Structures are given as C-alpha cells and as structure tokens.
C-alpha cells in the first residue's frame, strides 16, 4: 500500500473533532416528535436543533454549541450522561461518547504485537473450520489453513496488506462473497470506528483510515455515518465459487492477555455446510 500523508493534528484536537461529528450525527437522526416536541414547520437541518438538545439535557445552549463545534471545554461525566440519555444512545454508543469526551469507562488494554505458539495451535486444531486472529484495527495476526482454502488464501497476500478492512474495500481477491455484504460492511466500519476512539492520534490508525478514505468511496460513505458497533455472532451466508452456498456462524473469543486481539472461528451452521467445508479441505 502506498503511504499517504498522515495528519499532524494532535490527539486532543482530533478527539474533539470526532466528538463533534458524533454528536451532530446522533442529533440529526432523532426526530422532534420522538422526544415530545411538535414537528413544527420547515427545519433547515434534519433531526433536533442544538438548542433542543441543550434544553432536554439541562445544559446551556452556548456550551452545547461549543461542544458540538469541537471547542476545548471541560466536560463532566454527569453532563455526558445527560446528553447520552437525551440522544437516546444505546450502550455501545454511550461508551463511545464517554471515550471521545476523555472519560473512558475502564482501563484500555495495550495492543499486542505478537502471539504465543499456543494461539496458532488452537487455530490449527479448529479445522475444518476457518479461523483467524484480529486486533482492534482489523489487522490479521494469525490464521489457519482452513481459512486459506475456504475464505481467502492469506499466504498470497503481502503481510502489510493483511488487514480485513483493506481486503474488503480495496482488493478484489476474495474467493467467496457474503450474500448480505452491504450489512456486513456497514457493521465492520462501525466496529472500526468504535475501536478507533481509543486510538485517536495514533499514526498507524490515522494512516490506515486515510488510506481507506482515499482508496474506497464506499468506505468513506460508511465512515461518515458515525455509526458504532461491536463484533457480532450473527449467522452469515457466503457464496463460494466452487461449492456454492455456505451458512456459517462466527464464534468470537477475546484473548484477554493479548490486548485487544480476538480469535474468530467460522463454524458450519448445518450438515450441508459442514460437508462442503471438508470437501474444500480435501481438494
């Protein structure tokens, strides 16, 4: 991947910009009638007005406006909680808001640079199920042979490009495609944005984001929605060019002593998919 210039803005400035954009996106999705206001006449912007959010949260209009403009002002946990309730944020969105406001809910684990051999043995023993280990940035840290034969042969991908976001939005090398790819992509970008709140200002995260924005309009569109999400275990359907439809269910396991790394094993949902898994490994 060709390196792009990395923003030189410092961490606090970027965190405030991210906080401003997130608040604005959540405000604009909430309709006046949902919170007891009359729909009224024409509005210049979608959703609630800033003064309506301030009124419901019990804060000053000027103060809230400054917060949404990304100004350097003090924010207390009590006020952030009031804003979260006003904007009807779910648990993950609320946690994201706290992190962006500089009020993390708990200690942040350090990134893990390497994996012990036992993790690779676990992946190998998961065969015929495809498995891999990702960090919070979606970098691939480890994978098994089943993943290469069923999903994507990562041995043919340069190490510096083994990032699931990059492979999804930029490269064209997948052996199979998800039938609900749009929903999966949206959820993936939302997961990346949620994780990035703990890494604002870090060069490696900034560089990956800037590369994706430059190379993929689709990623840019999803990124600008400011959605956040957590990894899911929902059943997925993929269309494999050699064996047809596979129904799989991911099992996520967090490797708690290895920072934010998680192992994902894709299990077969039914006997037909199980048989296809084994057929692909035997070929």
Residue frames as qw, qx, qy, qz and C-alpha x, y, z in Angstrom:
[[0.000, 0.889, 0.457, 0.000, 0.00, 0.00, 0.00],
 [0.391, 0.483, -0.029, 0.782, 1.30, 3.42, -0.88],
 [0.329, -0.456, -0.506, 0.654, 1.74, 5.63, 2.15],
 [0.041, 0.796, 0.346, 0.495, -0.31, 8.80, 2.35],
 [0.106, 0.438, -0.360, 0.817, 0.43, 11.90, 4.38],
 [0.444, -0.475, -0.724, 0.228, -0.63, 11.49, 7.98],
 [0.182, -0.877, -0.183, -0.406, -2.42, 14.32, 9.74],
 [0.446, 0.227, -0.497, 0.709, -0.18, 16.20, 12.18],
 [0.453, -0.609, -0.021, -0.651, -3.05, 17.34, 14.36],
 [0.010, 0.299, -0.834, 0.464, -2.52, 16.33, 17.95],
 [0.194, -0.242, -0.950, 0.039, -4.65, 13.79, 19.80],
 [0.066, 0.475, 0.586, -0.653, -6.89, 16.15, 21.82],
 [0.289, 0.384, -0.200, -0.854, -7.81, 18.22, 18.75],
 [0.353, 0.054, -0.809, -0.468, -8.75, 15.14, 16.76],
 [0.123, -0.300, -0.901, 0.289, -10.69, 13.70, 19.67],
 [0.185, 0.469, 0.352, -0.789, -12.75, 16.89, 19.91],
 [0.361, 0.292, -0.469, -0.751, -13.44, 16.85, 16.16],
 [0.298, -0.078, -0.935, -0.176, -14.55, 13.24, 16.37],
 [0.012, -0.388, -0.741, 0.548, -16.75, 14.03, 19.36],
 [0.269, 0.409, 0.022, -0.872, -18.32, 16.96, 17.48],
 [0.393, 0.173, -0.674, -0.601, -19.10, 14.85, 14.43],
 [0.223, -0.184, -0.953, 0.085, -20.52, 12.00, 16.51],
 [0.099, 0.423, 0.565, -0.701, -22.82, 14.31, 18.49],
 [0.339, 0.365, -0.211, -0.841, -24.04, 16.01, 15.32],
 [0.361, 0.062, -0.832, -0.416, -24.80, 12.69, 13.62],
 [0.155, -0.308, -0.898, 0.274, -26.74, 11.37, 16.64],
 [0.169, 0.428, 0.330, -0.824, -28.69, 14.64, 16.99],
 [0.348, 0.297, -0.408, -0.790, -29.69, 14.66, 13.33],
 [0.301, -0.068, -0.915, -0.259, -31.15, 11.17, 13.45],
 [0.063, -0.387, -0.788, 0.474, -33.55, 11.98, 16.31],
 [0.059, -0.527, -0.513, -0.674, -36.90, 13.44, 15.27],
 [0.169, -0.312, 0.288, -0.890, -38.63, 16.18, 17.36],
 [0.746, -0.272, -0.175, -0.583, -41.79, 14.14, 17.88],
 [0.773, -0.007, -0.610, 0.172, -39.73, 11.30, 19.38],
 [0.402, -0.047, -0.542, 0.737, -38.79, 13.47, 22.35],
 [0.095, -0.661, -0.637, 0.386, -42.07, 15.34, 22.84],
 [0.007, -0.427, 0.116, 0.897, -41.56, 18.37, 20.60],
 [0.623, 0.628, 0.336, -0.324, -44.13, 19.31, 17.98],
 [0.727, 0.252, 0.409, 0.491, -42.91, 18.62, 14.43],
 [0.087, -0.724, 0.014, 0.684, -43.38, 22.32, 13.63],
 [0.565, 0.779, -0.032, -0.271, -42.67, 23.91, 10.28],
 [0.805, 0.509, -0.213, 0.219, -39.75, 23.58, 7.96],
 [0.648, -0.679, 0.233, 0.256, -36.37, 22.90, 9.51],
 [0.328, 0.827, -0.430, -0.153, -33.06, 23.86, 7.94],
 [0.145, 0.441, -0.883, 0.073, -31.37, 20.72, 9.26],
 [0.711, -0.194, -0.625, -0.257, -32.63, 17.18, 9.92],
 [0.605, -0.244, -0.662, 0.368, -33.42, 15.99, 13.41],
 [0.389, -0.807, -0.351, 0.272, -33.25, 18.04, 16.59],
 [0.220, 0.869, -0.140, 0.420, -31.85, 21.55, 16.86],
 [0.478, 0.229, -0.580, 0.619, -28.87, 22.19, 19.15],
 [0.250, -0.335, 0.328, -0.847, -30.99, 24.29, 21.49],
 [0.837, -0.218, -0.187, -0.466, -33.48, 21.43, 21.82],
 [0.802, 0.047, -0.526, 0.280, -30.74, 19.00, 22.82],
 [0.208, 0.295, -0.470, 0.806, -29.40, 21.54, 25.33],
 [0.531, -0.341, 0.085, -0.771, -32.87, 22.07, 26.80],
 [0.910, -0.160, -0.296, -0.241, -33.55, 18.35, 27.21],
 [0.758, 0.092, -0.474, 0.439, -30.11, 17.68, 28.68],
 [0.474, -0.846, -0.214, 0.116, -30.29, 20.62, 31.05],
 [0.604, -0.248, 0.129, 0.746, -27.16, 22.38, 29.77],
 [0.093, 0.728, -0.003, -0.679, -26.56, 25.82, 28.32],
 [0.733, 0.646, 0.209, -0.034, -27.17, 26.30, 24.59],
 [0.232, 0.885, -0.403, 0.001, -23.86, 28.10, 24.12],
 [0.433, -0.515, 0.739, -0.035, -21.95, 25.39, 25.99],
 [0.783, 0.195, 0.591, -0.013, -23.53, 22.60, 23.95],
 [0.589, 0.807, -0.002, -0.040, -22.88, 24.51, 20.71],
 [0.007, -0.808, 0.589, 0.004, -19.22, 24.84, 21.64],
 [0.632, -0.238, 0.736, -0.041, -19.08, 21.11, 22.41],
 [0.765, 0.453, 0.458, 0.008, -20.53, 20.25, 19.01],
 [0.412, 0.895, -0.173, 0.008, -18.11, 22.68, 17.37],
 [0.886, 0.116, -0.237, 0.380, -15.17, 20.81, 18.86],
 [0.010, 0.826, -0.277, 0.491, -14.01, 23.60, 21.15],
 [0.504, 0.122, -0.709, 0.477, -11.71, 22.95, 24.10],
 [0.472, -0.519, 0.128, -0.701, -14.12, 22.98, 27.04],
 [0.122, -0.217, 0.888, -0.386, -14.41, 20.92, 30.21],
 [0.692, -0.131, -0.468, -0.534, -16.88, 18.05, 30.13],
 [0.377, -0.321, 0.726, -0.478, -18.10, 16.22, 33.23],
 [0.042, -0.072, -0.991, -0.108, -19.40, 12.66, 33.42],
 [0.228, 0.483, 0.661, -0.527, -22.74, 13.97, 34.72],
 [0.369, 0.603, -0.098, -0.700, -23.25, 16.19, 31.67],
 [0.208, 0.300, -0.827, -0.427, -22.12, 13.49, 29.24],
 [0.097, 0.226, 0.957, -0.156, -24.61, 11.08, 30.82],
 [0.324, 0.587, 0.400, -0.624, -27.40, 13.64, 30.39],
 [0.342, 0.543, -0.429, -0.636, -26.51, 14.13, 26.72],
 [0.068, 0.123, -0.970, -0.197, -26.37, 10.36, 26.18],
 [0.218, 0.410, 0.817, -0.341, -29.87, 9.99, 27.62],
 [0.333, 0.634, 0.098, -0.691, -31.19, 12.90, 25.58],
 [0.350, 0.500, -0.595, -0.523, -29.82, 11.50, 22.33],
 [0.920, -0.004, 0.198, -0.339, -31.10, 8.03, 23.26],
 [0.326, 0.594, -0.733, -0.059, -27.75, 6.38, 22.78],
 [0.948, -0.152, -0.261, -0.097, -27.50, 2.63, 23.19],
 [0.767, -0.588, 0.139, 0.213, -24.87, 1.10, 25.48],
 [0.756, 0.089, 0.242, 0.601, -22.14, 0.96, 22.86],
 [0.241, 0.742, 0.183, 0.598, -22.81, 4.49, 21.63],
 [0.457, -0.878, -0.007, -0.141, -22.81, 5.77, 25.21],
 [0.804, -0.392, 0.193, 0.403, -19.44, 4.12, 25.86],
 [0.590, 0.406, 0.262, 0.647, -18.14, 5.63, 22.63],
 [0.047, -0.891, -0.131, -0.431, -19.31, 9.10, 23.74],
 [0.648, -0.750, 0.086, 0.099, -17.58, 8.73, 27.11],
 [0.797, -0.096, 0.245, 0.544, -14.33, 7.71, 25.43],
 [0.400, 0.603, 0.242, 0.647, -14.40, 10.62, 22.99],
 [0.259, -0.902, -0.073, -0.337, -15.11, 13.01, 25.88],
 [0.284, 0.537, -0.624, 0.492, -11.98, 11.76, 27.64],
 [0.565, -0.343, 0.481, -0.576, -13.99, 9.85, 30.23],
 [0.513, 0.171, -0.815, -0.207, -13.23, 6.16, 29.49],
 [0.803, -0.390, -0.077, -0.445, -15.32, 3.61, 31.34],
 [0.910, -0.354, 0.186, 0.109, -12.35, 1.43, 32.15],
 [0.332, -0.638, 0.535, 0.444, -8.64, 0.90, 31.50],
 [0.727, 0.608, -0.183, -0.261, -7.59, 0.43, 27.89],
 [0.873, -0.214, 0.369, 0.237, -5.50, -2.63, 27.20],
 [0.053, -0.675, 0.511, 0.529, -2.33, -2.20, 25.21],
 [0.791, 0.468, -0.246, -0.307, -2.09, -3.56, 21.67],
 [0.813, -0.298, 0.483, 0.131, -0.36, -6.90, 21.33],
 [0.261, 0.721, -0.500, -0.402, 2.48, -7.11, 18.87],
 [0.321, 0.309, -0.881, -0.158, 2.92, -10.90, 18.86],
 [0.854, -0.210, -0.036, -0.475, 1.07, -14.12, 19.60],
 [0.436, -0.437, 0.782, -0.085, 2.28, -17.20, 21.50],
 [0.196, 0.179, -0.888, -0.375, 2.50, -20.52, 19.59],
 [0.186, 0.262, 0.888, -0.329, -0.48, -21.85, 21.54],
 [0.434, 0.540, 0.185, -0.697, -2.80, -19.49, 19.65],
 [0.406, 0.436, -0.620, -0.510, -1.69, -20.89, 16.29],
 [0.050, 0.027, -0.997, 0.043, -2.15, -24.44, 17.61],
 [0.345, 0.398, 0.627, -0.575, -5.71, -23.54, 18.65],
 [0.491, 0.553, -0.164, -0.653, -6.46, -22.26, 15.14],
 [0.282, 0.340, -0.845, -0.301, -4.93, -25.34, 13.50],
 [0.055, 0.109, 0.965, -0.231, -6.97, -27.65, 15.71],
 [0.432, 0.410, 0.345, -0.725, -10.16, -25.82, 14.75],
 [0.298, 0.266, -0.687, -0.607, -10.02, -27.33, 11.23],
 [0.410, 0.374, 0.553, 0.622, -12.19, -27.85, 9.16],
 [0.021, -0.921, -0.376, 0.097, -13.48, -24.51, 10.43],
 [0.444, 0.591, -0.041, 0.672, -11.78, -21.38, 9.11],
 [0.512, -0.781, -0.253, 0.254, -10.22, -19.26, 11.83],
 [0.468, 0.520, -0.114, 0.706, -8.12, -16.15, 12.25],
 [0.437, -0.608, -0.370, 0.550, -6.98, -13.69, 14.92],
 [0.224, 0.732, 0.201, 0.612, -7.56, -9.96, 14.51],
 [0.282, -0.229, -0.414, 0.835, -6.63, -6.95, 16.58],
 [0.152, 0.696, 0.476, -0.515, -8.93, -3.96, 17.07],
 [0.134, 0.612, -0.314, -0.713, -7.59, -2.40, 13.85],
 [0.876, 0.370, 0.168, -0.259, -8.66, -5.49, 11.88],
 [0.234, 0.651, -0.713, -0.114, -5.05, -6.49, 11.18],
 [0.964, -0.023, -0.228, -0.139, -4.73, -10.26, 10.66],
 [0.285, -0.727, 0.604, -0.160, -2.33, -11.60, 13.30],
 [0.244, -0.211, 0.946, 0.043, -2.77, -15.33, 12.61],
 [0.749, 0.235, -0.113, -0.609, -4.88, -17.74, 10.53],
 [0.651, -0.162, 0.742, -0.002, -5.27, -21.42, 9.77],
 [0.140, -0.109, 0.807, 0.563, -5.12, -23.50, 6.60],
 [0.186, 0.563, 0.806, -0.010, -8.90, -23.88, 6.51],
 [0.104, 0.815, 0.178, -0.541, -9.27, -20.10, 6.27],
 [0.053, -0.507, 0.560, 0.653, -6.92, -20.03, 3.29],
 [0.103, 0.080, 0.917, 0.377, -8.77, -22.82, 1.46],
 [0.058, 0.628, 0.775, -0.044, -12.31, -21.68, 2.20],
 [0.013, -0.896, -0.279, 0.344, -12.26, -17.89, 2.62],
 [0.356, 0.912, -0.199, 0.043, -9.09, -16.29, 1.26],
 [0.891, 0.034, -0.142, 0.430, -5.53, -17.56, 0.79],
 [0.240, -0.967, 0.069, 0.056, -3.76, -15.10, 3.05],
 [0.726, -0.327, 0.361, 0.486, -0.39, -16.66, 2.26],
 [0.512, 0.440, 0.425, 0.603, -0.67, -14.95, -1.15],
 [0.059, -0.949, -0.197, -0.240, -1.33, -11.55, 0.44],
 [0.408, 0.458, -0.397, 0.683, 1.65, -9.36, 1.41],
 [0.423, -0.366, -0.659, 0.503, 1.94, -9.06, 5.19],
 [0.062, -0.174, -0.163, 0.969, 1.47, -5.29, 5.08],
 [0.415, -0.081, -0.369, -0.828, -1.90, -5.75, 3.31],
 [0.400, -0.265, -0.877, 0.023, -3.33, -8.38, 5.69],
 [0.155, 0.150, 0.434, -0.875, -6.00, -6.11, 7.07],
 [0.243, 0.446, 0.861, 0.007, -9.63, -7.17, 6.73],
 [0.214, 0.805, 0.244, -0.497, -10.85, -3.64, 6.04],
 [0.050, 0.607, -0.527, -0.593, -8.28, -3.16, 3.28],
 [0.150, -0.014, 0.944, 0.292, -9.04, -6.58, 1.80],
 [0.252, 0.579, 0.746, -0.210, -12.79, -5.89, 1.90],
 [0.220, 0.869, 0.234, -0.375, -12.90, -2.39, 0.49],
 [0.076, 0.792, -0.420, -0.437, -9.80, -2.14, -1.72],
 [0.103, -0.323, 0.887, 0.315, -8.59, -5.50, -3.03],
 [0.764, 0.196, -0.163, -0.592, -10.50, -7.92, -5.27],
 [0.295, 0.387, -0.874, 0.006, -9.03, -11.22, -4.09],
 [0.582, -0.124, 0.611, -0.522, -11.79, -12.86, -2.04],
 [0.038, 0.041, -0.955, -0.292, -12.68, -16.40, -3.11],
 [0.127, -0.548, -0.825, -0.056, -16.25, -16.03, -1.90],
 [0.091, -0.328, -0.013, -0.940, -18.74, -13.28, -1.22],
 [0.094, 0.269, 0.760, -0.583, -21.25, -12.69, 1.55],
 [0.050, 0.563, 0.731, 0.382, -24.88, -12.62, 0.42],
 [0.211, -0.922, -0.324, -0.001, -25.56, -9.73, 2.81],
 [0.658, 0.122, -0.083, 0.739, -22.32, -7.91, 2.07],
 [0.003, 0.674, 0.073, 0.735, -23.75, -4.39, 2.46],
 [0.654, -0.704, -0.089, -0.262, -24.89, -5.02, 6.03],
 [0.884, -0.241, -0.078, 0.392, -21.62, -6.75, 6.90],
 [0.490, 0.384, -0.020, 0.782, -19.54, -3.88, 5.54],
 [0.253, -0.748, -0.062, -0.610, -21.58, -1.33, 7.45],
 [0.805, -0.587, -0.068, -0.050, -21.17, -3.30, 10.67],
 [0.830, 0.012, -0.072, 0.553, -17.43, -3.72, 10.08],
 [0.266, 0.533, -0.034, 0.803, -16.81, 0.00, 9.59],
 [0.495, -0.727, -0.065, -0.471, -18.96, 0.78, 12.63],
 [0.893, -0.392, -0.101, 0.199, -16.84, -1.63, 14.67],
 [0.652, 0.226, -0.054, 0.722, -13.65, 0.02, 13.43],
 [0.042, -0.684, -0.010, -0.728, -14.94, 3.48, 14.34],
 [0.716, -0.661, -0.092, -0.205, -15.89, 2.31, 17.84],
 [0.878, -0.213, -0.056, 0.425, -12.43, 0.84, 18.36],
 [0.499, 0.479, 0.001, 0.723, -10.67, 3.90, 16.94],
 [0.314, -0.875, -0.088, -0.358, -11.95, 6.09, 19.80],
 [0.772, -0.594, 0.112, 0.194, -9.24, 4.57, 21.99],
 [0.727, -0.070, 0.317, 0.605, -6.54, 5.28, 19.40],
 [0.292, 0.931, 0.192, 0.104, -7.20, 8.79, 18.12],
 [0.048, -0.936, 0.346, 0.050, -3.96, 10.49, 17.12],
 [0.698, -0.329, 0.594, 0.228, -2.00, 7.22, 16.80],
 [0.160, 0.561, -0.534, -0.612, -0.11, 7.27, 13.46],
 [0.094, -0.030, 0.963, 0.249, -0.87, 3.66, 12.48],
 [0.243, 0.572, 0.745, -0.241, -4.62, 4.15, 12.93],
 [0.210, 0.756, 0.010, -0.619, -4.58, 7.55, 11.20],
 [0.030, 0.428, -0.708, -0.561, -2.64, 6.17, 8.26],
 [0.164, 0.215, 0.953, 0.136, -4.98, 3.20, 7.74],
 [0.241, 0.700, 0.545, -0.392, -8.06, 5.43, 7.93],
 [0.163, 0.725, -0.217, -0.633, -6.62, 7.94, 5.46],
 [0.059, -0.228, 0.861, 0.451, -5.65, 5.17, 3.02],
 [0.197, 0.410, 0.890, -0.027, -9.12, 3.66, 3.14],
 [0.213, 0.771, 0.311, -0.514, -10.78, 7.05, 2.68],
 [0.089, 0.629, -0.452, -0.626, -8.55, 7.77, -0.32],
 [0.004, 0.182, -0.910, -0.373, -8.98, 4.38, -1.99],
 [0.072, -0.367, -0.922, -0.103, -12.61, 3.49, -1.28],
 [0.281, -0.274, -0.104, -0.914, -15.59, 5.86, -1.71],
 [0.688, -0.377, -0.553, -0.280, -17.75, 3.10, -0.22],
 [0.593, -0.260, -0.528, 0.550, -15.68, 3.06, 2.96],
 [0.113, 0.097, -0.123, 0.981, -15.78, 6.86, 3.09],
 [0.465, -0.380, -0.348, -0.720, -19.57, 6.87, 2.86],
 [0.744, -0.414, -0.525, -0.003, -19.93, 4.36, 5.70],
 [0.522, -0.081, -0.391, 0.754, -17.26, 6.08, 7.79],
 [0.034, -0.216, 0.011, -0.976, -19.07, 9.42, 7.57],
 [0.558, -0.497, -0.512, -0.424, -22.21, 7.91, 9.10],
 [0.111, -0.508, 0.564, -0.641, -20.50, 7.85, 12.52],
 [0.884, -0.269, -0.187, -0.333, -22.16, 4.53, 13.42],
 [0.066, -0.526, 0.804, -0.270, -20.54, 2.36, 16.10],
 [0.918, -0.077, -0.209, -0.327, -20.94, -1.38, 16.69],
 [0.465, -0.520, 0.711, -0.087, -19.39, -4.37, 18.40],
 [0.200, 0.234, -0.898, -0.314, -18.42, -7.72, 16.79],
 [0.761, -0.023, 0.148, -0.631, -21.45, -9.95, 16.29],
 [0.309, -0.159, 0.937, 0.038, -22.09, -13.69, 16.19],
 [0.674, 0.414, 0.171, -0.587, -24.88, -13.50, 13.60],
 [0.734, 0.154, 0.628, 0.208, -25.23, -16.29, 11.06],
 [0.178, 0.664, -0.344, -0.640, -23.77, -15.33, 7.68],
 [0.836, 0.361, 0.412, 0.014, -24.28, -16.80, 4.22],
 [0.084, -0.653, 0.508, 0.556, -21.44, -16.85, 1.71],
 [0.847, 0.496, 0.084, -0.171, -21.46, -17.88, -1.94],
 [0.488, -0.513, 0.608, 0.359, -18.34, -19.88, -2.68],
 [0.468, 0.562, -0.420, -0.538, -17.35, -20.18, -6.37],
 [0.245, 0.284, -0.918, -0.128, -16.58, -23.91, -6.02],
 [0.118, -0.204, -0.953, 0.188, -19.18, -25.35, -3.65],
 [0.241, -0.609, -0.521, -0.548, -21.97, -22.78, -3.67],
 [0.385, -0.723, 0.018, -0.573, -23.78, -21.57, -0.58],
 [0.533, -0.033, -0.692, 0.486, -22.23, -21.94, 2.88],
 [0.442, -0.783, -0.165, -0.405, -24.05, -21.00, 6.08],
 [0.592, 0.124, -0.522, 0.601, -21.56, -20.05, 8.78],
 [0.454, -0.855, -0.191, -0.160, -21.69, -18.71, 12.32],
 [0.393, 0.565, -0.462, 0.560, -18.68, -16.84, 13.73],
 [0.723, -0.608, -0.292, 0.151, -17.58, -17.57, 17.29],
 [0.218, 0.786, -0.274, 0.510, -15.56, -14.68, 18.76],
 [0.800, -0.462, -0.258, 0.282, -13.12, -15.33, 21.59],
 [0.043, 0.940, -0.218, 0.257, -11.23, -12.44, 23.18],
 [0.800, 0.063, -0.375, 0.464, -7.63, -13.27, 24.08],
 [0.331, -0.925, -0.165, -0.085, -7.70, -11.14, 27.22],
 [0.646, -0.592, 0.186, 0.445, -3.98, -11.34, 27.97],
 [0.536, 0.106, 0.450, 0.706, -3.11, -10.22, 24.46],
 [0.035, 0.207, -0.063, -0.976, -4.62, -6.74, 24.45],
 [0.565, 0.347, 0.142, -0.734, -7.49, -6.27, 22.03],
 [0.225, 0.247, -0.850, -0.406, -6.84, -9.41, 19.97],
 [0.734, 0.070, 0.438, -0.514, -9.74, -11.76, 19.29],
 [0.125, -0.119, 0.926, 0.335, -9.92, -15.14, 17.62],
 [0.665, 0.274, 0.085, -0.689, -12.83, -15.79, 15.27],
 [0.231, -0.056, 0.953, 0.187, -13.75, -19.35, 14.27],
 [0.550, 0.178, -0.226, -0.784, -16.34, -19.74, 11.49],
 [0.372, 0.001, 0.912, -0.170, -18.41, -22.82, 12.31],
 [0.207, -0.143, -0.754, -0.607, -20.80, -24.59, 9.94],
 [0.492, -0.079, 0.273, -0.823, -24.47, -23.98, 10.76],
 [0.887, 0.123, 0.154, -0.418, -25.79, -27.15, 9.08],
 [0.802, -0.140, 0.549, 0.188, -24.61, -30.58, 7.86],
 [0.685, 0.659, 0.227, 0.211, -24.52, -29.44, 4.24],
 [0.109, 0.942, -0.267, 0.170, -22.13, -26.60, 5.02],
 [0.622, -0.572, 0.535, 0.022, -20.03, -28.93, 7.20],
 [0.850, 0.185, 0.446, 0.210, -19.67, -31.37, 4.30],
 [0.503, 0.828, 0.046, 0.244, -18.67, -28.57, 1.95],
 [0.270, -0.875, 0.399, -0.047, -16.04, -27.38, 4.43],
 [0.726, -0.327, 0.590, 0.136, -14.46, -30.84, 4.46],
 [0.768, 0.506, 0.335, 0.204, -14.66, -31.16, 0.68],
 [0.261, 0.942, -0.139, 0.158, -12.78, -27.89, 0.21],
 [0.408, -0.743, 0.530, -0.008, -10.04, -29.02, 2.60],
 [0.820, -0.047, 0.553, 0.138, -9.62, -32.37, 0.83],
 [0.664, 0.730, 0.129, 0.099, -9.19, -30.81, -2.64]]
